[in-house]
Amino acid sequence: MKPKLGITDKNKSEIIKTLTVILANEMVVYVKTRKYHWNVTGSSFMELHKLFENQYNAIALAVDEVAERISKLGGMAIGSMASFLKHATLKESETNPSPKAMIEELLNDHEQAASDIRKYISEIEEDTNDIGTADFLTALLRDHEAKAWVLRKYLA
């Protein structure tokens, strides 16, 4: 049964496409953060190990919320690594960089995600009037900004 939420089918379809990109990006940064948690070394090992764990746990919740938002709009969330990589604008990491490079890469990913989400919020508000998704994305934007802020402090 299709949801009747006051959003046209065309607009729901466009919003679901946008949310699919966001879902894919969340998965890429989740996997990367988890990988760095597993592989960080050096004198700040434990601190970064715990930081990355806290961040990937929070990202895991966001992944679930994005997938559920897609479902609430009548869509089907993608779920394979191939699909995530196909739709993501963020890139996975094939290497095990230094702790500083790990932080820099995750910082860049969170800043890019925040920038993209900010653009998507404007588009969704203006083009579809889907206040629910815009509000949902605003909270996700704040989460990425907070994670970026913490990571940026390590590079100061």
C-alpha positions in Angstrom: 0.0 0.0 0.0 1.4 3.4 -1.0 1.8 6.0 1.7 -0.5 9.0 1.4 1.5 11.8 2.9 0.6 14.8 0.9 3.7 14.4 -1.4 3.3 13.5 -5.0 4.6 10.2 -6.3 7.1 12.1 -8.5 8.4 14.0 -5.5 8.5 10.9 -3.3 10.6 9.2 -6.0 13.0 12.1 -6.2 13.3 12.3 -2.4 14.0 8.5 -2.3 16.8 8.9 -4.9 18.4 11.6 -2.7 18.0 9.6 0.4 19.6 6.6 -1.4 22.7 8.7 -2.0 22.7 9.8 1.6 22.3 6.2 2.8 25.2 5.0 0.5 27.4 7.8 1.9 26.5 7.0 5.5 27.5 3.3 4.8 30.8 4.3 3.2 31.8 6.5 6.2 30.5 3.9 8.6 32.7 1.1 7.1 35.7 3.5 6.9 35.3 4.6 10.5 35.0 1.0 11.6 38.1 0.0 9.6 40.1 2.8 11.1 38.9 1.7 14.6 40.3 -1.8 13.9 43.6 -0.6 12.4 44.6 2.6 14.2 48.1 2.4 15.8 50.5 4.7 17.6 50.7 6.6 20.8 47.1 7.7 20.7 45.8 4.3 19.8 43.3 3.9 22.7 41.9 7.4 22.4 41.4 7.1 18.7 40.2 3.5 18.9 37.4 4.7 21.3 36.6 7.9 19.3 36.2 5.9 16.1 34.0 3.3 17.9 31.7 6.0 19.3 31.4 7.6 15.9 30.7 4.4 14.0 28.1 3.4 16.5 26.3 6.7 16.0 26.7 6.4 12.2 25.1 2.9 12.4 22.0 4.4 14.0 21.9 7.1 11.2 22.2 4.4 8.5 19.1 2.7 10.0 17.2 6.0 10.3 17.9 6.9 6.6 16.8 3.4 5.4 13.6 3.7 7.5 12.9 7.2 6.1 13.1 5.7 2.6 10.6 3.0 3.6 8.3 5.6 5.2 8.1 7.3 1.8 7.2 4.0 0.1 10.7 3.2 -1.2 13.0 0.2 -0.8 16.4 0.8 0.8 19.4 -0.6 -1.0 21.4 -3.1 1.0 24.5 -4.5 -0.9 28.0 -3.1 -0.8 28.0 -2.9 -4.6 24.8 -0.7 -4.4 26.3 1.5 -1.7 29.4 2.1 -3.7 27.4 2.7 -6.9 25.3 5.4 -5.3 27.8 7.0 -2.9 29.6 10.2 -3.7 32.1 9.5 -0.9 35.0 7.1 -1.6 36.0 4.0 0.3 39.5 3.7 1.7 41.7 0.9 0.2 44.7 1.7 2.5 45.6 1.9 6.2 46.9 5.5 6.5 48.5 7.0 9.5 46.3 8.1 12.4 46.5 11.7 11.3 45.6 10.8 7.7 42.7 8.7 9.1 41.4 11.7 11.0 41.8 14.0 7.9 40.0 11.6 5.7 37.1 11.1 8.1 36.9 14.9 8.6 36.7 15.4 4.9 34.0 12.8 4.6 31.9 14.4 7.3 32.3 17.9 5.9 31.4 16.7 2.4 28.4 14.8 3.8 27.3 18.0 5.7 27.7 20.1 2.6 25.8 17.7 0.4 23.0 17.3 3.0 22.7 21.1 3.3 22.2 21.3 -0.5 19.6 18.4 -0.4 17.6 20.1 2.4 17.2 23.3 0.3 16.2 21.3 -2.8 13.7 19.2 -0.9 12.2 22.2 0.9 11.9 24.2 -2.3 11.0 21.5 -4.8 8.8 19.1 -2.8 7.7 20.9 0.4 8.6 17.7 2.3 9.1 19.2 5.7 9.4 15.9 7.4 12.4 14.8 5.3 14.0 18.3 5.5 13.7 18.2 9.3 15.1 14.7 9.4 18.1 15.7 7.2 18.7 18.8 9.4 19.3 16.5 12.4 21.6 14.4 10.2 23.4 17.5 9.1 24.0 18.6 12.7 25.4 15.1 13.5 27.9 15.3 10.7 28.9 18.9 11.8 29.5 17.6 15.3 31.6 14.7 14.2 33.6 17.0 11.9 34.1 19.4 14.8 35.5 16.7 17.0 37.9 15.4 14.3 39.0 18.9 13.4 40.1 19.5 17.0 42.6 16.6 16.7 44.3 18.5 13.8 44.5 21.9 15.4 
